[in-house]
């Protein structure tokens, strides 16, 4: 029997490590949208209650919008990468109780069978921007969480708001992916980058960024980087020390901050 030397053993380990690295890298690349988007059909009962509470379901060029009129402030909301817009009914109820009009935007592939990608979601934003052209309001607030922060930023290009409210933002999907997979060249792998491009923009509105310090999905350092690059004259970064990514709304201080920012 051939004696296995340390050199041969090291070479075998190296080859296995390379194969694992390449194999997982290929899995990430070809299934990256499966890791990025988690659409669900949602809770039909929640959607029904969403509409019973005063929201109108409107189809704008194929994009599902949930609109509730009322008040002189309008909040346009873009949700995160999981579930559907109907899962955010608690936010809709909050705005309704504050007599604030809202428009919640649903994404392609979330609740239907269309393909989900950056181009499709940015079309959803354009449809929302087109819809609000026909509305009457004194103040526009664009709000986004997680994945939706990039879509909220994209909306800013189309309709400049008085206020931009973002929960757990990031400068680009490349940066977010690199935080999880630092050994891979994410710059060359990501198809839907959602890069925030501030070049040529000059905002006169207000920005509020809320980010959990214990966020292990979009680390708060990425939110801080986004905040530092944002060219808003009036901006505030609100860290939530004991919150992660999915429990921000469980913090009473977050609700107090959201309410003050929108209604002041």
C-alpha positions in Angstrom: 0.0 0.0 0.0 1.3 3.4 -1.0 2.3 5.5 2.0 0.4 8.8 2.1 3.0 11.6 2.6 2.2 15.0 4.2 2.8 16.6 0.8 0.3 14.4 -1.0 -2.2 14.9 1.8 -1.8 18.6 1.6 -2.4 18.5 -2.1 -5.6 16.5 -1.7 -6.9 18.9 0.9 -6.1 21.8 -1.4 -7.9 20.3 -4.3 -11.0 19.5 -2.2 -10.9 23.1 -0.9 -10.7 24.5 -4.4 -13.6 22.3 -5.6 -15.7 23.3 -2.6 -14.9 27.0 -3.2 -15.7 26.8 -6.9 -18.8 24.7 -6.3 -20.3 27.0 -3.8 -19.4 30.0 -5.8 -21.2 28.6 -8.8 -24.2 27.8 -6.6 -24.2 31.4 -5.4 -23.9 32.8 -8.9 -26.5 30.8 -10.7 -29.0 30.8 -7.8 -28.3 34.4 -6.5 -31.8 35.6 -7.1 -33.0 32.7 -5.0 -30.9 34.0 -2.2 -31.9 37.6 -2.8 -35.6 37.4 -3.1 -38.0 35.5 -0.9 -41.5 36.2 -2.4 -44.5 34.5 -0.8 -48.1 34.5 -1.8 -48.8 36.2 1.5 -51.8 35.8 3.8 -55.0 36.3 1.7 -56.8 37.2 4.9 -54.3 40.0 5.6 -54.7 41.3 2.1 -58.5 41.4 2.6 -58.2 43.2 5.9 -55.7 45.6 4.2 -58.5 46.6 1.8 -61.3 46.5 4.4 -59.3 49.1 6.4 -59.7 51.6 3.6 -57.0 50.8 1.1 -57.9 50.6 -2.6 -56.1 47.9 -4.7 -55.1 49.5 -7.9 -53.3 47.9 -10.8 -51.0 50.4 -12.5 -49.4 48.9 -15.7 -49.4 45.5 -14.0 -48.1 46.7 -10.7 -50.3 46.2 -7.6 -50.6 49.3 -5.5 -52.5 49.7 -2.2 -53.6 53.3 -1.8 -55.5 54.9 1.0 -56.3 58.6 0.7 -56.6 61.0 3.6 -54.6 63.9 5.0 -52.1 66.1 3.2 -49.1 63.8 3.7 -48.5 60.8 1.5 -46.2 58.0 2.4 -45.0 55.7 -0.4 -43.7 52.4 1.1 -41.3 49.8 -0.3 -41.0 46.6 1.7 -38.1 44.2 2.1 -37.2 41.1 0.2 -39.5 38.6 2.1 -43.3 38.1 2.2 -45.6 40.5 0.5 -46.9 44.0 0.9 -49.9 42.5 2.8 -47.6 41.4 5.6 -47.0 45.1 6.4 -50.6 45.9 7.3 -49.4 47.0 10.8 -47.7 49.9 9.1 -50.7 50.7 7.1 -52.8 50.8 10.2 -50.3 53.1 11.9 -50.5 55.6 9.0 -54.3 55.4 8.9 -54.5 56.1 12.6 -52.3 59.2 12.0 -54.5 60.4 9.2 -51.7 59.9 6.7 -52.4 58.8 3.2 -50.3 55.9 2.0 -49.3 54.0 -1.1 -47.8 50.5 -0.6 -46.1 49.1 -3.6 -46.0 45.3 -4.4 -43.2 43.8 -6.5 -43.2 41.6 -9.5 -43.2 37.9 -8.5 -44.6 38.7 -5.0 -48.1 37.3 -5.1 -48.0 36.6 -8.8 -45.9 34.4 -11.2 -43.9 37.2 -12.9 -40.1 37.1 -12.8 -38.4 38.9 -10.0 -35.3 40.9 -10.8 -34.0 44.5 -10.5 -35.4 45.6 -13.8 -38.9 44.4 -12.9 -38.9 46.0 -9.5 -37.7 49.3 -10.8 -40.6 49.2 -13.2 -42.8 48.8 -10.2 -41.3 52.0 -8.8 -41.9 53.8 -12.1 -45.5 52.7 -12.1 -45.9 54.0 -8.5 -44.3 57.3 -9.4 -46.7 57.6 -12.4 -49.7 56.9 -10.2 -48.9 59.6 -7.6 -48.7 62.2 -10.4 -52.5 62.3 -10.3 -52.8 62.7 -6.5 -53.0 65.8 -4.4 -50.8 66.1 -1.4 -48.7 68.7 0.4 -45.8 66.5 1.5 -44.3 63.3 0.1 -42.5 60.9 2.3 -40.7 57.9 0.6 -40.0 55.0 3.0 -38.2 51.8 2.4 -36.9 48.9 4.5 -34.0 46.5 3.6 -34.2 45.7 -0.1 -36.9 48.4 -0.4 -34.4 51.1 0.6 -32.8 50.8 -2.8 -36.2 51.1 -4.5 -37.0 54.1 -2.4 -33.8 55.7 -3.5 -34.7 54.9 -7.1 -38.0 56.6 -6.6 -36.2 59.8 -5.4 -34.8 60.1 -9.0 -38.4 60.1 -10.3 -40.2 62.2 -7.7 -38.3 64.3 -5.3 -39.8 63.9 -1.8 -39.7 66.2 1.2 -38.6 63.3 3.3 -36.8 60.0 2.8 -37.1 57.4 5.6 -34.9 54.3 5.3 -34.7 51.3 7.6 -31.5 49.1 7.2 -30.1 50.6 4.0 -26.9 49.7 2.1 -24.8 51.4 -0.6 -25.1 48.4 -3.0 -26.0 44.8 -3.2 -22.3 44.1 -4.0 -21.3 45.6 -0.6 -24.1 43.6 1.2 -23.0 40.3 -0.5 -19.4 41.0 0.3 -20.3 41.3 4.0 -21.5 37.7 3.9 -19.2 36.2 1.3 -15.9 38.1 1.6 -13.9 35.4 -0.2 -15.8 35.7 -3.4 -15.4 38.5 -6.1 -19.0 39.8 -5.6 -18.3 42.8 -7.8 -18.2 40.4 -10.8 -20.9 38.0 -9.6 -23.9 40.1 -8.7 -26.6 40.6 -11.4 -29.0 42.8 -9.4 -26.7 45.3 -7.7 -29.2 48.0 -6.7 -26.3 50.5 -6.4 -27.1 53.8 -4.9 -25.8 56.5 -7.3 -25.8 60.0 -5.7 -23.9 61.6 -8.6 -25.5 64.8 -9.9 -28.2 64.8 -7.2 -28.9 67.8 -5.0 -31.6 67.2 -2.4 -33.3 69.8 -0.3 -35.3 67.3 1.7 -34.7 65.4 5.0 -33.2 62.0 5.5 -33.7 59.6 8.4 -31.8 56.3 8.5 -32.7 53.8 11.2 -30.4 50.8 11.6 -30.1 48.0 14.2 -26.6 47.7 15.7 -27.0 43.9 15.9 -28.1 43.5 12.3 -26.4 40.4 10.9 -28.1 40.6 7.5 -27.2 44.2 6.5 -24.6 45.2 9.0 -25.0 48.7 10.4 -21.6 49.7 9.1 -23.2 49.5 5.6 -26.0 51.8 6.7 -23.4 54.2 8.1 -21.6 54.1 4.8 -24.8 54.9 2.9 -25.6 57.7 5.3 -22.1 59.3 5.0 -22.4 59.3 1.2 -26.0 60.7 1.1 -26.0 64.4 -0.1 -28.8 65.5 2.1 -28.4 68.9 3.9 -30.6 67.6 6.8 -30.0 64.0 7.7 -29.9 61.9 10.8 -28.6 58.4 11.6 -30.6 56.7 14.4 -28.9 53.6 15.7 -31.0 51.0 17.6 -28.5 49.4 20.0 -30.4 46.2 20.9 -32.1 45.5 17.5 -31.2 43.3 14.6 -32.6 43.2 11.1 -36.1 41.7 11.6 -37.0 43.1 15.0 -36.6 46.9 14.4 -40.4 47.4 14.6 -40.4 45.8 18.1 -38.5 48.7 19.5 -40.7 51.5 20.9 -38.0 54.1 20.1 -38.2 53.2 16.5 -42.0 54.0 16.3 -41.5 57.2 18.2 -38.8 58.3 15.8 -40.8 57.3 12.7 -43.8 59.2 14.0 -41.9 62.3 14.9 -40.1 62.3 11.5 -43.3 61.9 9.4 -45.7 64.0 11.4 -43.5 66.9 12.6 
